[in-house]
Amino acid sequence: MLLGSLQVFIPVPQPNLIPMGIRILHVIDSMQPASGGAPAIIRQLIPYMKEMGLSSEVVCFDDHQSVQLGDTFPMHCLGKGRGPWHYHRRFRSWLQRELPRFDVCIAHGLWLYTGYALSQEVRSLRKRLPTLDIRSYVMPHGMLDPWFQRSAHRRVKALRNLLWWVLVEKSIIQSADGLLFTSEVERLLASGTFHGYDPSREMVLGLGSDHPPVRTNTMQEAWAACCPGLDERPYVLFLGRIDPKKGLDMLIDAWRDLYASRQDSDAWPVLVLAGPGWGSPYGQSLQHKISSDPFLASEILPVDLLLGPAKWGALYQCEAFVLPSHQENFGVTVAEALSCGRPVLLTRGVNIHAFVTSSASGFSCEPTRQGLSQMLSTWVSMEGEQRAGMSQAARKLWEDEFSIRAVAHRWVQQLSQP
C-alpha cells in the first residue's frame, strides 16, 4: 500500500475464507481488444478467480470468430447489436433462459442496451423466483466521470447522456446491488456528475495486469516489422485508442514545443503513437497534423493496433510510456508498462497518477499542452542512472499494487460477500 494515495484496497484474504462455487456472468457489449481495457481485464481476471473457486462466463454482442483469442472460459457471442444503443433482439430471451444459473452478474459500462436488459431481467427473475439469490452489479469503467459531461467536444453526447440518465440509467444504478470501481478517485468523481446518484453500495475493486511474458527476440522482430521507420532510434510510446479523450493533439503540440529548438534530433527519442482509430475523423486530423509538418513527420510515428508479441516488444523496448488522457479511470496499458519496468508519464486525468508519482515510477502533469511540455522536458533531461532507478521503481509498483493475481483476490473477496 502506498501511503498518501487516494486509493484504498481491501487486504488480501486467505483462500480458505472464500466461499467456493460462485458463478459469475460478465455482461459486456464487446470483447474486441480494440474496445478498450475492459475486455483485457475480464480475460486476465477470470483464470485467477477460477483458481479461487469462482467460475465465470461472458456474454457479448460480438461475432464468435472475431473475438476468439484462445479464451478458455465460456463466451456467448450473440452477434452485433443495432444502432447507437446496440439493441439486440435475442439478448433478453438469452438472459431469461440463462440467468438462473448464476449467483452474480456484472454489467460492464453504461449507456448501452446490455445494462438496461440485464437490469430488467434481474428484476423479472426476482419476481418469478423470489427464493433465488442473485446479485447484480454495474461497473461504469470511468463512464460516470464528470469530464464526459463537461468536455466542449462532447456537448451533444453529454445532452444525450443527461436525458438517458433521467429516463433509464439512474434507475439501473439504483436497482443494482452495487457499483464496482477501479479506484477510489473514480468512486469520488462519480458522485458529482448526475443528480439523483444514489447507489445502494459502492465497492473499489481495483484493476491491474497479468505478469508480462518473458522478453524474447521474437517480440523485438514482431515490433520491428510493425514499425520499420523507427530504425533502432529510442522512443517514447503511447499505446491506446486514437480518441479525443486520450489528449493526443495536446501531446503532439507538446512534442513540437519540446523539440523545436533541438539541433541534433537523432539524439532524442521519437514519439510512437500506436492504437486503433486512425481512420476516424479525429485520427485523420492527427495524421494530417503530423504529415503536414516536416518536423513532426520525422519525429512522430503513427502505428496501428498492436497485439501479442509486437505489443510486448514495443513496451519492453520503449524508454518511457506516455498517457496524456483528459480522463482515464485506470489505464490497463499503464499497468502493463509498469510490469515491463517502463517509467510512465501521465496527466492527472489518469486516476492512478498518485501511485506513480509517490512511488517515483514516473511523472504526472496537468492535462494541458504546457503541462505535457514541461513533463517531457523533465524526462528527456534526466540522466541514465535516474531513469534506471525509475525503471526499478516501476516494476516494484506493479508487483505491490497492480499484479492481476492480487487484484483477483480483492475481486473474489468482495464478490463472495452477500
N, C-alpha and C positions, 0 to 999 in steps of 0.2 A: 504493500500500500504506500502511495506517495503522499506524504503529509502536505497539507496546503491545497490539495486538489479538490475540486468541487464534486468529483465522482466518488461515490461510496459503494463498495461491493460487500455482499454478504460473505462471511468467512466460508471457506471450502468445507463442506460436511464430510463426515466419514461415510464411505459407501454403504456400510451396513445399516445406516439410519435412513436410507432412501427406500420407499416402497417400490416393490418390483411389479412389472407387468402393466404399467400405464401405457395407454395407446394415444398417440398424438397425431392429429391431422393438420398439416400446414396448407393453408389456402392462399394461393398467390396467382396473380394474373399471368405471369410469365417466368419460366425458369431459364430463359435465354441468358447466357453470360453477359450479353450487351445490355441487359436490362438494369444493371447496377449491382450493388453489393449484396442485396437480399438473397438472390439465388446462390451466390457463393457461400454465404453464411449458412444457409439451410443445408447445403451439401456437406459442409465441413462439420456442422454440429451433429447431424444425425448419427454417424458411426460412433462417436464418443458417447452420445446419450444412450445408444443401444447397449454399449458395454456396461452402462449403469442401470439397465433394466427398463428403459423407456423405448418402445418401438415407435417408429414414425412412418407416415405416408404423406405424399404430396399430391394435391390436385391442382392443375393449372390449365390455362387456356392456350396451350401450345399444340402443335402437331408433334406426334410422338417422335418421329425421326429427327426433328430439328433440335431436340434438347438432350438427346442421349449422349452422355459423356462418361459412360462406364459406371453409371449410378447403380448401387446395389440395393437400394431401398425401393419400395413400390411407388411408382409415379403414374398418376392417372391423367393423361393428356386428352382433353376433351375437344381440342381444336380451337381455332380463333373465335373470339367474341366479335360482336358487331358494334360499330360506331364508337364515339369517344368514351362512352361509358363501358364498352366492351361487354355488352349484353350477350348472354349465351342461353339459348332456349332449353338446353338439356341439363343445365347445371343444377337447378332446384330439384329436378327428379333424381339426379345422381345423389344429392345430399339426402333426400328423403329415404333413399334406399341404403345409403352407406353410413350416415352419421351415427346411428345407434351402436356401431362397432367401436366408437372412440370415447375416451374419457376427457380429452382436452382437444379443443380446436383453436387454431390461431389464424386470424385474418391478417395478412401482411399488406400494409399500405392502406390508403384511403381513396375516396372519390371514385371508386370503381364498383361494378356490379358484384364482384366477388364478395366484398364485405357486406353489402346490402342483402344479398341472397342468403349468405351464411347466417346473418342476424335473424332474418325472418324464419329460416328453417329451424334454428335452435329454439326460438320461441314456440314454434308449432310443435316441435318434438317434446318439449317440456309439458305442453298441454296434453298431448296424446299419451305420453308415458311419464307421468309425474314422479314415479319412483326411480326413473333413470337419472343417474348423476353424471351430467356432462357440463364441463366448464368451457366458457368461450371467452377468448381474449382478442384484443386488437393491438397490433404492433405498427405504429404510424411510420416508423423509419424516417423520422425527421419531417414528415409532411404537416405537422402542426406547428412548425417553426414560424414565427411572425414574419420572417423575411419574405415568405411566399405571398403574403398579403400586402406587403409594403413596397416591394420592388417595382420600380417605374415601368419596366418592360413586361410586367405580368398583370396589368390593370384589368384586362378582360377576364383572365383566368381567376384573378382574385375576386372579382364580382361573381363569377360563376360559382366559385367555392363558397362564398358567403351565402348565396342563395341555396346551394345544396346542403350547406351546414344546417340552415334553418329547417329545411324540408326533410332531410334524411340523416345526415351524418351525425348530428347531435344525438339523435335517438339511438343510433347504432352504438355510440360510445357509452351512453348512459345505461344501456341494457346489457353491455358486456360485463363479464365478471372482473375485468380489469384491463388496464393498458400496460403494455410492455415497452420499456425504453432502453435505449442503448447507452445512455449516460445520464448522470444527474443534471447536467446542463440541459440536455434535451427535455427532460421532465419539467424543469423550471420554466423553460421558454414556452412549452406547450400550454401552460395555464393562462397565458396572457394574450392569446391570439383571437379567440372567439368568445362571445357572450354565451353563457349557459353551459360552459365547460364544467362538467361535474361527474367525473368517472367514479365508480364505486371503489376502485382500488388502483394504485399506481405501483409498479414494480420496475426497478432498474436492474436489468439482467446483464447488460454489457455485451460487447462483441469482441471478436478477435480474428486470428487467422491460424491455419494449421502450420505445423512445422514445415519449413521450406524444404524442397528436395535438395539433395546433395549437389553441389555445383559440379558441372561436367563440361567437357569440350563440346558436346552436342548442343548444349544451351547456347554457348558462345557462337557456334556455327549457325544455329537457327536464327539468333538475333541478328547476326551479320547479314544473313540473307534477306531479312525484313527491312534492314536499314543500310543499304550499300553505300549511301552517300556520307556515312559517318567517318569512314577511313581511319578508324582507331583513335580519333580525337576524343578527349574526355568530354563528358556531357552531364547535364542535369536533366532528370526525367520527370515528365508528367505522364501519368497513366490513368485514364478515366474517360468518361463520356465527353464528347465535344458538345458542350451545352452552356448557355449563358450563365447558369448557376456557378459554373466552375471558375469564372473570372479569367478566362484565358486572354481576353482582349486586354485586360489590365496587365497581365503577365508579359505579353508581347511588348506593350509600351514600356514596361519597366526594363525589359531586356534591352530595348533600344536605348533607353536612358543610360543603362549601365555600360554599354559597350561603345557608345557613340564617340567617346574621346580616346578609345584604346587604339593604339597604332598596330600592335602585333596581336591580331585577333587569334592567330593559331595557338597562342599560349594560353588561351582561356577556353572554358568549356562551351560546347554547343548546347542549345536547348532543344530537347526532343519532346514533341507533343504526340503521344500515342493514344489512340482510342477510336471507338466507333462514332460516327456522326458527322464526318467531313462533308457528306452530301447534303446536309441540312442547310437552310438559309444562313444560320449562324456559322456553321462550319465553312461554307463557301465564302462568307465575308472575311473570316480569318485567313483563308487561303489567299484571297485577293490582297489582303493587307500585307501578308508575308511576301508574295511573289512580286508585288509592285514596288517593293523597296529592295534594291540590290544588297544592302547590308543585311536586312532581315533574312533575305533569301539564302544568304551564305551562312547565317548563324542560327537559324531555326529550321528544324526538320520535322514536317508533319508525317505521321505514320498511322496506319490503320490499326484496328483492334489486334492486340497481341494475346495469344493463348499458349498454354503449355510451355515447352522449352524456350520458345522465343521470349515469352513474358519473363520467365525467371532469368534468362540470360540478360535481358535489359535491366532488371532490378539489380542483379549481382554486380554488373559492370558500371553502373552509374556512380558518379561522385556523390550525388545527393538526389533526394526525391522531393519534388515540389508540388504542393496542392494549394492553389490560390483562391479557393472557393469563397463565394459570398456566404454560403450556408452549407454545412456538411454535418449531419448528425453524428457520424462516426468517421468513416473513411477506411474501408477494408484495405484498400491499397496502401494506406499509411502503415497499418499493422504488418502487411506483407513486406514492405520496405524495411521496417524495423527488424523483422525476423531475419532479413539478409544482412543486418548490420549496416544499413544505409542511414545516414543522418537525414532528417526530414525538415523541410522548410514550409511552414504553414501560415495561413492567415488565421486570425482569431475568429473567423467564421466557422472553423473546424472545431467541433465541440470538445475534442480531446487535446487541444493545443496546450492546456496547462500541464498535462502529463509530460509532454515533450520538453517544454521549457524547464520545468522543475527537475527533470532528470538529466538535463544537459545533453539531450539526444538530438537537438536541433534548435531552430529559432522560430518565432512567430511574429506576426506584424498585423496591423490593421488591414482590412481588405480594400486597399486603395493603391493606385499607381505609385504614389510616393512611398507608402509603407513597404511595398514589394521592392522598389528600387533600393531602399536603404537596407533591407534584409539581404538582398542578393549581393550588395556591395560588401556587407559584413562577411558574408560567406566566402566570396572569392578572395578576400584579403587574408583569410586565415592561413596559418602555417600548417604544414603536413602533419606535425605532431598533434596539433589541436584537433584536426579532422580525425585522426586515428583514435583519439580519446573519445570523440563524439560517436564514432562507429561502435566502439565497445559499449558505450552507454546505451546506444540504440538497441543493440541485441539484448542487453540486460533488461531494458524496459519491456521489450516484448515478452521475455521469459517471465517477468514478475507480474505483468498485468494483462497481456493480450494473447497469451497462448490459448488456443481454442480448447484444449483439454480442461484448463482451469475455468474457462468461460462455460463449458458444458456442465461442469459441476454446479455452477450457480444457477443455470437454467433448470437442471434436474431438481435441485433443492426447492426452488421457488414453485415450479410447476407440479411438484409432488404434494404440495401443501393444499388442503381444502380451502 
